[in-house]
Each structure stands twice: as C-alpha cells, then as structure tokens.
Amino acid sequence: MAHFKIQDVHALENSPTSPGTLKNKLGEMIVSSMNCRAKVDALNPETGEYRVVLQGTLDKEDTRWDQS
C-alpha cells in the first residue's frame, strides 16, 4: 500500500469522490498511523445517512511530511 502523505489530508474532503477512491485513501491513512479510532457520530436508520469520525496520529517515520 502507498504511503500516506500529509498533503493527502485535504484531498479526503474532495467531493464527489468514488467510494473506492475514498476507501483507498482512508486505508493508506490508517496504515500510516501509529494509532487510530473511529466513532459513529450519527446514524439515521430511515435514510441510511451516517457520520463517522476518524481520529489518529500519523507516523512521521512512515509518512512523507514534506509539503512539496
């Protein structure tokens, strides 16, 4: 899996994006983290709408921190 770059954080908010692309980027972010957790912040069973909060710490050794 590719290393997650710090500049990729803002690209996560690009909309619209395919579920597959978002899954790949979030997967890269999680694998490049020293720790992470997820919290279901909201769930509407009538509409299927949900909101999940992902929180963690990126591993500086595994991640390219340069801004170039």
Helices and strands as residue ranges (DSSP letters): H 8-11, H 19-31, E 33-43, E 50-58
